Amino acid sequence: MQLNLNKPICFFDLETTGVNISQDRIVEISILKVFPDGKEESRTWLVNPEMPIPKEVTAIHGISDADVADKPTFKELAKEVHNMIKDSDLGGFNSNRFDIPLLAEEMLRAEIDFDMKNRVAIDVQTIFHKMEQRTLSAAYKFYCHKDLDGAHSAEADTRATYEVLKAQVDKYDEIENDTKFLAEFSSRKNFADFAGFIAYNKKGEECFSFGKHKGKLVTEVLEKEPGYFGWLLNADFPLYTKKVLTAIKLRSLNNKLS
């Protein structure tokens, strides 16, 4: 089955130095760009993370410090990566909670203004967990009836993710072959930032989803506790979360002046 697309979609996977969105870095990125007419374009880059890759992480994805020592940094690759994905929706496996937030951090560090305003994201893992409760290798076996050779290499995982999504659309009558539907179906919660620190309430207002102000409106907290904004900007939160907070504060100030 060919996916019903109204714009290109980029399936992508990251291999990284770890799982901390704010601190860890990309060591490999693979992108499979699928166009509405079915045409495909694929690129894979090894990336120098400019920090050591822990041995326990190398044991998972097989990429060592020596493998990336002479490779370009993400900042050097950022424009090329952005040019490939800028006109596309995004798809991945656990991408809403990890790959997209971490990619956004790397883009912002490279001074590229990355956001999701004009695109949707499809998380194949969420669809799989809602329907079958398994891992990517099991999903590939279940839906595609093949073993996933090279699991934990970005290129193999990216290709498998694309094939699994097509099989999911083909298998389930209740899943529509439409990127907007798939994005909504694979979304766990409605957040203003990628990392899930700022959520929307039923009225569409931004609220903190953590800490002592959990459930409170961001605008109200920042007005009553001006120092909290400064603390958030200086604390170890993702850059994109800080960007969203700054935009909310500026919007609130503009509303007062208008």
N, C-alpha and C positions, 0 to 999 in steps of 0.2 A: 504493500500500500504506500502511495505517495502522500506525504503530509499536505494538507490544504493550507497553504501559506499566502498571506497577502503582502508579505515583505520577507526578506531573507531572515533566517534564524541561524545563529552561531552556537553550536554545541561546543562546550569547552571543558577542559579539566586542568587542574593545577596540581603539580607536585611541589611541596614546600619544605621549609626548614622545620616546620612544626604547625601547631593548630591555634596559636595565639594570633588573632586577626590584627591586632595593633602592632605586634612586635615581629612576627615571622615574615619570611620573604619567599617569593616564588623561585624555584630552581628549574622548573620546566612548565611550559604552557603549550597545550595543543588545542587548535581550533578547527572545527569542521563546519564550514559555512555552506548551508543548503539554501538554494534559491527557489522561488515559487515554481519555476519550470522544471525543478528536479536536478538542475546542475549543481555540482559540488566543487568546493575549493577547500583544500586542507593545508595547514601550516603547523609546524611544531618547532619550538625554540627551546634550547637549553639556556638557562639564565644564571649569571653569576650573582648570588644573593648578597655579596659583600659582607657575609658573616659565615661562621662555621656551620656546617650541616652536622647535627648530632649523629653519632654512630647508630643509635637506635632507630633514627629516622631513615638513614641510608639503608638499614637492614630491610625496611619496608618497600621503598621505591627503587633502591639500587643505584641512586645517584650520589656520588661522593664529591668531596671538595676538589679532588683532582679532575673530575669530569667537567666541572664548570669553571675551573681556574682561568681559562683563556676565553671564556664566553662573554658576550656583552651583558651589561647590567640591564635591569628592567627599564631604567630611565633612558638608556640608549635604544631600547626596543619599543618604548611606550607609544610613540607616534605610529609606528608600523602596525602594532597590535590594535590601536584605537581606530586607524583607518579601515581595518578589516571588519571591526564590529560596530562601528558608529551608526550604520544604517540598518542594524539588525536587532531582532529580538534575541534573547539569550536562553539557552537550555543547558542543563547539566544534571548531575547526580549528587544530591545534597548541596546544590549550588546556591540556593536561596540563603542557607545558613552559613556557608563557608566560602565557596569559590567566588561568588559575586562580592560579598563584603571585603574579602582579601584583595581581589582585583581592584576594587574601588580604592582601597588604601594605597596600593602601588601606583595607580593612576594619579591620585592626588599628590603623592610624594614626587611624582614626575611632572607636577604642575599641569596636568590635564584634567579639566573639569568634567569628571565622569558622573553621570546620574542615570536614572531609569525613567525619566519623565515621559519620553516618547516611545517607550518600548515595554514589552512584557517579558516576564521570566517564567520558564516552565521547569519545574523541578521534578525530574523523572522519579527520583527516590520517593518523594511524597506520594505520587500516584501509585507507585509500587507498594509502599507501606499501607496505603489506604485499601488497596485491593488484595495484597498477598502477604505482606509482612516478611520481606526477605532482604538479602544483600545484593550488590550489583552482580556478582558472579552467579548467584542463584537466580537473579532476575533474567540474566542472559540465557542461562540453562532453561529456565521455565518458559520464557516467551519465545526464544529463538532456537531452542533445542540444540544448542551448541555449547561446548566448553569455552570459557574465556581464557585464551592463552595470552600471557603477558599482562595479567591483572596488576594494577598499581603502576603501569606505565601510562603516562598521560594519553598517548596516542591510542593505545588499545582501549582504555576506559572511555575515551571520547567517542570512538566508533561504536563501541558497545552501547553507550547511552543513546545514541541516535537510533540504532537498530531496535533497542528495547522500546523506545517511545513509539515507533511505527507499529511494532507488534501489539503494544497496549491499545492503541487506537483501533487496530484491526480486531482485537479480541473482545473489547467491552462495548456493548451497544450504548451504554449510558455515557460513554466518553465521546464527546464531539470532536471531529477533526477540524479544530479551529484553535488558533493560537491563543486568543483571548480566553476561551473557555478553559483550555489546558493550563494557562497561567493561573487563573482563578482557582481551578480545581487543585493545583499543586501548591497553592499558597496555604501555609499553616495559620498565620495570623496577619492582620493588617498593620504593618509598621511603617512609620515615617522614615526610619533609617534602616540600613541593611542589617545591622547587628541586633536589632530588636530592643534597644533601650528606650525608644520613644514609640508608643503605640497610638493608634486612633481609637477614640471611644465611639459609641453608637451614633453620636452626632457629628463624627468626622473631625473632632478636636484632638490635638496632640496632647498625650498624657505620658508621664514617666511610667515605665513598666518595671522599675527596680528601686531598691533602697527605701529610705524613709519617706519619700514622696511618691511611692508607687500608687498609681491611680489618680494622682492629682494633675490638674491642667498645668502644662509647662508654662504658659503665660502667667498664670497666677503665682506659681512658685517663684519665677524669675522676678516678678514685681515685688513680692513680699520679702524675698531673700536675694537681693542683688549680688551678694557675695557668692551665692551658690553657682552662678553662671561662671564666674572667674575660676572657682574650684573645678568645675567640669572641664573647662578649657585647658587647665593645667594638669588634670589627672590623666590616667592611662586609658582614655577612651579612644575608639577609632576616629580617624580624621573625618570620616563622612558623618558620624554622629555629631561631631563638633560643628561641622558645616550646617547640618540641619538645625541645630540649636541656635546658631548665629542667625540663620535666616528667620527663625521664629521670633527671636528677639528684635531684629530689625523690622520685621513686619508689624510687631506690636508697637514699636516706637513710631513707625510711620502712621499707624492707625490713630495714635494719640494726637499727632500733629495735623492730621487731615480733618 
